[in-house]
Amino acid sequence: MKKFSLWMTAFVATAGLLVAVNTASAQDQTTAHQVGLIDMAHIFKNYEKFKAETEGLQAAAQQAEAKAQAMVAEMKNVQGQMQGLTAGSPDYNAKESALIELQTRLQAFQQVERRDIVRKQAEVYKKIYVEVQGAVSMYAKHYNYTLIMRFNREDLAAAGDPQKIIQGMNRQVVWHRPQDDLTDPILQYLNDQYSQQAKAGN
């Protein structure tokens, strides 16, 4: 009798577990997937914060280029002075050494500035991408999207460049409903947030 009771207890527990698993599986199967699309290139191109950050990088690059051009002008000046000197003379050798030093400084300056700008550019892209990702996550959770995919919203039919046509034919998204494109509401949210932050900072 005791063995029978233990067997019945195990049977009831197992049956309950199976019911729970089957119920969960049925719920998963009935949950509708809602897929959204976002054009990240369009977001980056039209996000005002990204524009401001990249303009700052462009200004820094222009300043660095101006310094490099000033060093090049100084090198040309030294070369001009060398033309009136006798090769191998003390004055000529001094100018030649100065020219070599200027060339070395210019190369080092360009390498450092180029590396610094690339690093800052990567930081800007990373920061903006994380912000966009956060906005997409909030939007998806609020409207119950189960998947958000990147896509290119440009119309392939209007493309005239053969390279763009070939690239367009390789797109993962062949067709979508207009309401599946979440690019505009996400971009609007990001620009509104940036505008509010800019006003609060003034």
NORVENPE-V756034 format. One record per pair of residues at least 4 apart in sequence whose C-alpha atoms are under 8 Angstrom apart, sorted by the first residue. I is the first residue (numbers start at 1). GAP is how many residues later the second one is. D is the distance in Angstrom with one decimal. If there is no record, write none. Layout:
# NORVENPE-V756034
i=(I,I)
gap=(GAP,GAP)
d=(D,D)
This chain:
# NORVENPE-V756034
i=(1,2,3,4,5,6,7,8,9,10,11,12,13,14,15,16,17,18,19,20,21,22,23,24,25,26,27,33,33,33,34,34,34,34,35,35,35,35,35,35,36,36,36,36,36,36,36,37,37,37,37,37,37,37,37,38,38,38,38,38,38,38,38,39,39,39,39,39,39,40,40,40,40,41,41,42,42,43,43,43,44,44,45,45,46,46,46,47,47,47,47,48,48,48,49,49,49,50,50,50,51,52,53,53,54,54,54,55,56,57,57,57,57,58,59,60,60,61,61,61,62,63,64,64,65,66,67,68,68,68,68,69,70,71,71,71,72,72,73,74,75,75,75,75,76,77,78,78,78,78,79,79,79,80,81,81,82,82,82,82,85,85,85,86,87,87,88,88,89,90,91,92,93,94,95,96,97,98,99,100,101,102,103,104,105,106,107,108,109,110,111,112,113,114,115,116,117,118,119,120,121,122,123,124,125,126,127,128,129,130,131,132,132,132,133,134,135,135,135,135,136,136,136,137,138,139,139,140,140,140,140,140,141,151,151,151,152,155,156,156,159,159,160,160,161,162,163,164,165,166,167,176,176,177,182,183,184,185,186,187,188,189,190,191,192,193,194,195,196,197,198)
gap=(4,4,4,4,4,4,4,4,4,4,4,4,4,4,4,4,4,4,4,4,4,4,4,4,4,4,4,112,113,114,110,111,112,113,110,111,112,113,114,145,109,111,112,113,144,145,146,111,112,113,114,143,144,145,146,110,111,112,113,114,143,144,145,4,111,112,113,114,144,4,110,111,143,4,111,4,141,4,140,144,6,84,5,6,4,5,141,4,140,143,144,4,143,146,4,142,145,4,74,78,4,4,4,71,4,67,70,4,4,4,60,63,64,4,4,4,57,4,52,56,4,4,4,49,4,4,4,4,38,41,42,4,4,4,31,35,4,34,4,4,4,24,27,28,4,4,4,17,20,21,4,16,20,4,4,14,4,10,13,14,4,6,7,6,5,6,4,5,4,4,4,4,4,4,4,4,4,4,4,4,4,4,4,4,4,4,4,4,4,4,4,4,4,4,4,4,4,4,4,4,4,4,4,4,4,4,4,4,4,4,4,4,54,58,4,4,4,51,54,55,4,12,50,4,4,4,47,4,5,6,7,8,4,20,21,22,19,4,9,12,5,6,4,5,4,4,4,4,4,4,4,4,5,4,4,4,4,4,4,4,4,4,4,4,4,4,4,4,4,4,4)
d=(6.3,6.3,6.1,6.1,6.1,6.2,6.1,6.1,6.2,6.1,6.0,6.1,6.2,6.2,6.2,6.2,6.2,6.0,6.0,6.2,6.1,6.1,6.2,6.2,6.2,6.2,6.2,7.2,5.7,7.6,7.2,4.8,5.3,6.6,6.0,6.1,4.8,5.8,7.5,6.9,6.7,6.2,4.6,6.3,4.8,6.1,6.3,5.5,4.9,5.7,6.3,5.8,4.8,5.8,7.2,7.1,6.3,5.1,5.9,7.9,5.9,5.4,4.7,6.4,5.8,5.2,5.4,6.2,5.8,6.2,6.6,7.6,7.7,6.1,7.7,6.1,7.7,5.7,6.9,5.9,6.4,7.9,7.6,7.4,7.8,7.4,7.6,6.4,6.6,7.1,6.2,6.2,6.2,7.5,6.2,7.4,6.5,6.1,7.6,6.7,6.0,6.4,6.5,6.9,6.2,7.5,7.7,6.2,6.3,6.1,7.0,7.6,7.2,6.1,6.3,6.2,8.0,6.1,7.9,7.1,6.2,6.4,6.3,6.9,6.1,6.2,6.4,6.3,6.5,7.6,7.3,6.1,6.3,6.3,7.1,6.6,6.3,7.7,6.2,6.4,6.2,6.0,6.5,7.5,6.1,6.4,6.3,6.5,7.8,6.4,6.6,7.9,7.4,7.5,7.2,7.7,7.9,5.9,6.5,7.5,7.4,7.1,5.7,6.3,5.8,7.5,6.1,6.0,6.1,6.1,6.2,6.1,6.1,6.2,6.1,6.2,6.2,6.2,6.2,6.2,6.2,6.1,6.3,6.2,6.0,6.1,6.2,6.2,6.1,5.9,6.1,6.1,6.1,6.2,6.1,6.2,6.0,6.2,6.3,6.3,6.3,6.1,6.1,6.1,6.0,6.2,6.3,6.2,6.0,6.1,6.3,6.1,7.8,7.5,6.1,6.3,6.2,6.7,7.8,7.4,6.0,7.9,6.7,6.2,6.1,6.2,7.7,5.6,4.6,7.1,7.9,7.6,6.3,7.4,7.4,6.5,7.6,6.9,6.5,6.1,6.7,6.2,7.6,7.2,6.3,6.3,6.2,5.9,6.3,6.7,6.9,6.5,7.8,7.4,6.2,6.0,6.0,6.1,6.3,6.1,6.0,6.1,6.2,6.0,6.2,6.2,6.1,6.2,6.1,6.1,6.5)
